[in-house]
Amino acid sequence: MGNANRSNTPVQRVVVVGGGSAGWIAACRLAAAVRRSGSDVTVTLVESDKVPTVGVGEGTWPTMRNTLAKIGLSETEFVRGCDAAFKQGARFVGWADGSRKDAYYHPLNPPAGATEVDLAPHWQRRPGGTDFAEWVDYQATLCDAGLAPKAITMPEYAGQANYAYHLDAGKFATLLHRHATTNLGVTHVIGDITRAEMADNGDIASLVLEDGRSIPGDLFVDCSGFAALLIGGVYDVPFRSCRDVMFADRAVAMQVPYDDPDDPVTCHTVATAQTAGWIWDIGLWTRRGIGHVYSSAHQSDDAAEATLRRYIGPAAEQLSARVLRIDAGHRARFWQNNCVAVGLSAGFVEPLEASALMLIEASMDAIADRLPRTRGAIETAARQFNAAFSHHWARIIEFLKLHYAITRRTDSDFWRDHADPATWSDGLAERLALWRDHPPAPNDFDHAREVFGWPSYQYVLHGMNYPTRYPRPDATPDAALAQRWLARNERVRADALQRLPKHRDLLRAVREHGMQAI
């Protein structure tokens, strides 16, 4: 009888543990969803003022536009408050073979006509050596030209090309904090958690702070970062390392001012391969965020920092570097009892392809949009959540590994070790064998909504010139359809080159005048 009664206990108090981007995204999404539903659920965020946030994660996915809209934050306020810039994809330099011309784009637009025709077999038989991303889409051209994905006359969160953002993570957390507490009714508590009081069914009943205050809750969202205070500290859920697959375990980062305030702002992430890792280069309104991700098993910390300083040039002489440790992997379970881990407490892997903030968003979509109403409903939500995110993590690790696995670089142990099939998952090995003869397609994946869909795999495979022998397109109608989409793509390219502004010019206009509301 007691268990049955407990199953019907309503979920009325949600407690988020930890601030930073993860905590404040979680609080905003929950509070906004509760407000839309008209329920009386309260959202409280507890964080220590003694623990600094990691403050990295400057790259996002297009999903961030939906997240910001859902929490009621205007795009203009976001761009101004976070020194944000628009992101249209990533350019990978030196990953395929390390030659002088080795570079390709992974744009955010899908290939032209993606829902109607697969252009990959047609591209394979193209005359000349046109880059895949440039041939099937126009966004790489915009990036090369330094153009924004939208004009100032376009409504907020709408653009001519698909886009995400680059942002200052510290300013983002501050903006979300203000929005959550001022506009969404989130209660903010400062304090250090000393222990959790447990219910007889193994749930967390309340959190006890250092000063003796007690924070009761029905559902706890662990956004406490690498400390993993609840999912690790209370429930001791095992951590599954993927260091045998992804070797990077360090990053050294710097914030680099522009030489001139009118310098162009790059509208894509630049990822440049190095001897034992790679360097990210991200453009914001006032500065660039630049960091070197590397494997300490293949390079010393001093050598890695020296590599970063050489990349930056003379400006690095006056800059201090910040070193971050990467414990690549994730929890065996993400939702235990009435505690769910979101952000770094759930897992982390190197920032290639900017999956960290996206995973926070995806987690909160799953939690906030289907918030359990009773304790009994938490059991079902936990099972679904654990199954979905175990799959997502496996696919993310596989996709990141793909960038290394098909390299033809042999200049260092780092690249040779990554290209060793013994470090590949069985799934990646099987798919790579399949993709020699058939382009990546939706049926190659288990879920209809994969975190990285088949277009992303095509951009990486063909950008790195993975050897393929696709069959000729079967029918004349298919070839004719491909030509129509390619012709349409050229018209859109020409129009975009004429209509769209320079990236910095758009950012300046947004800061001075704002964008149109939807």
C-alpha positions, -999 to +999 in steps of 0.1 A: +000+000+000+028+024+009+046+018-024+013+024-044+007+056-025+042+068-032+038+061-069+010+086-070+030+113-052+029+143-075+062+159-088+058+195-076+094+205-067+122+203-092+157+211-079+186+218-103+221+214-088+248+235-103+249+267-124+269+273-156+254+267-190+239+233-181+222+244-149+207+276-163+196+260-195+179+233-174+163+258-151+150+280-180+136+251-200+119+236-170+104+269-158+092+279-193+076+244-198+059+246-164+046+281-172+032+270-205+014+240-190-001+261-162+011+237-135+022+247-100+056+230-102+084+251-087+120+252-100+149+259-077+186+261-087+212+255-061+249+264-067+281+270-049+298+304-051+331+287-045+332+264-075+340+281-109+322+269-140+343+253-167+334+281-190+341+264-223+317+251-250+315+281-273+300+262-302+264+253-306+240+235-330+210+250-348+189+234-320+200+264-299+176+286-318+147+264-307+159+264-271+162+301-269+127+306-285+112+281-261+125+299-231+113+333-244+147+349-250+150+372-280+177+365-305+188+402-303+192+400-265+211+368-269+236+381-295+242+413-275+245+396-241+268+368-251+290+385-277+276+358-299+283+353-336+266+331-362+280+297-370+274+279-404+294+248-398+330+237-394+361+237-417+385+208-411+421+216-421+447+189-424+426+159-413+427+138-445+464+136-454+480+168-440+488+182-475+488+219-482+453+217-499+438+194-473+406+211-461+368+205-462+336+219-448+309+202-427+281+228-433+249+230-414+228+229-445+219+194-458+228+186-494+204+200-519+173+179-524+182+157-495+146+144-490+142+136-527+175+125-542+210+114-530+235+135-548+266+115-536+266+090-565+263+119-590+291+138-573+313+108-576+310+110-614+313+148-616+339+163-640+369+178-623+376+177-586+349+199-570+347+196-532+316+177-521+302+203-498+306+230-524+290+209-551+259+198-532+252+230-512+261+267-512+269+272-475+307+266-479+307+294-504+291+318-478+318+308-453+346+314-477+331+348-486+327+357-449+290+362-453+263+358-426+235+333-429+208+359-427+201+396-433+190+421-406+156+423-423+149+386-416+129+377-384+146+365-353+157+328-355+151+327-393+177+328-420+185+321-456+209+294-446+208+271-416+228+284-386+239+280-350+260+303-328+294+308-313+291+323-278+309+334-247+299+306-223+304+327-192+282+355-205+257+330-217+253+315-182+249+351-168+222+359-193+203+327-186+206+333-148+191+368-152+163+356-175+154+326-153+152+345-120+137+377-135+112+364-161+106+327-154+103+325-116+132+303-108+144+304-072+182+308-069+199+294-038+236+299-031+252+273-009+274+242-006+258+209-005+271+187+023+248+156+020+216+143+007+188+131+029+173+099+014+138+085+014+132+048+022+127+040-015+162+052-024+151+086-037+167+118-027+143+136-004+163+168+002+197+184+000+214+197+031+236+228+027+267+237+047+247+263+067+221+238+077+194+248+052+174+219+036+163+220+000+135+194-005+126+181-040+107+155-060+130+155-090+167+165-090+186+175-121+224+171-115+242+198-134+272+199-110+297+193-137+326+170-134+320+167-096+287+148-104+276+154-068+244+134-071+247+109-100+282+100-088+285+112-052+251+100-040+242+071-064+278+061-075+266+053-110+297+039-128+315+060-154+323+044-187+355+056-202+360+058-240+397+066-239+404+034-258+386+050-287+390+087-283+426+095-271+424+132-264+425+139-226+437+175-224+429+209-238+448+242-235+428+273-244+433+311-248+411+341-254+427+361-283+416+397-289+413+409-325+442+430-339+416+454-352+380+458-340+369+457-376+386+424-383+363+398-401+345+374-378+347+339-391+313+324-394+324+288-389+346+268-365+380+261-379+395+228-367+431+224-377+449+191-373+481+190-353+507+163-346+489+149-315+455+166-317+438+196-333+432+233-327+398+250-326+395+286-337+361+303-330+352+339-338+331+360-314+322+397-316+352+409-295+377+381-296+386+346-308+384+315-286+414+292-296+424+260-280+444+229-286+429+195-279+455+168-276+465+134-261+489+135-232+500+100-242+513+114-275+525+149-265+536+167-234+516+196-219+545+220-226+548+209-262+510+212-267+510+248-253+539+257-275+520+243-305+490+265-296+512+296-292+528+290-326+494+288-342+482+321-326+515+339-333+530+370-316+497+379-299+501+348-277+531+362-259+509+384-237+482+357-231+479+332-203+467+296-211+441+276-193+446+238-192+415+215-190+415+178-184+392+156-205+380+124-190+363+110-221+332+089-215+298+089-199+277+074-171+264+039-174+230+054-165+220+090-167+187+088-147+188+070-113+157+070-090+146+107-090+180+121-101+189+128-137+224+139-148+227+166-175+258+182-189+293+173-177+279+152-148+265+128-175+296+127-196+321+145-218+341+139-249+364+162-268+346+193-283+349+182-319+316+189-336+303+209-306+281+182-291+283+193-254+256+221-254+235+201-279+234+172-254+222+195-227+195+208-249+184+173-260+183+161-224+161+190-213+138+185-243+133+150-231+128+161-195+109+194-197+086+186-226+075+153-208+080+162-172+068+133-151+037+143-131+040+116-104+068+095-088+055+064-106+059+081-140+095+088-132+103+051-136+090+051-172+107+084-180+140+071-166+139+039-187+132+058-218+158+085-211+186+060-203+179+040-234+178+070-257+210+087-243+230+055-242+223+053-279+231+090-285+264+087-267+274+056-287+266+074-319+284+106-309+316+087-300+313+068-333+309+099-354+338+117-338+360+087-342+351+087-379+370+119-384+402+101-372+396+066-384+397+074-421+427+096-420+456+089-444+480+108-421+509+086-410+532+114-396+527+106-359+516+078-336+485+098-327+471+095-363+484+060-369+468+048-336+435+064-345+435+047-379+441+013-364+408-007-368+414-023-334+403+011-319+371+012-339+337+001-327+322-029-345+294-007-357+318+019-373+338-009-390+307-024-404+294+009-417+327+019-432+327-013-452+292-007-463+299+029-473+326+019-498+297+007-520+267+027-508+264+063-496+253+068-460+215+067-459+188+069-432+184+031-431+220+027-419+210+040-385+188+026-357+168+057-348+148+080-370+162+110-351+199+105-349+221+132-333+243+130-364+223+121-395+234+107-428+242+141-443+269+147-417+285+113-424+285+121-461+301+155-456+330+139-435+334+108-457+336+127-490+353+157-475+382+134-465+380+116-498+371+082-484+375+057-513+340+048-527+327+029-557+290+038-557+269+022-585+258+045-613+224+062-606+199+037-618+174+057-638+172+087-660+146+104-639+169+102-609+197+119-629+173+145-642+160+152-606+196+155-594+204+181-622+173+201-613+184+203-576+219+212-586+207+239-609+184+252-580+214+252-557+234+274-581+205+299-582+203+300-544+241+304-542+241+333-566+212+350-547+228+345-513+261+360-525+242+390-537+218+395-507+237+385-476+259+409-456+293+404-443+292+386-410+307+415-388+284+440-405+253+419-395+266+415-359+271+453-357+236+460-371+221+435-346+239+452-317+229+487-329+194+482-342+182+447-332+164+421-354+128+418-363+106+399-339+089+369-353 
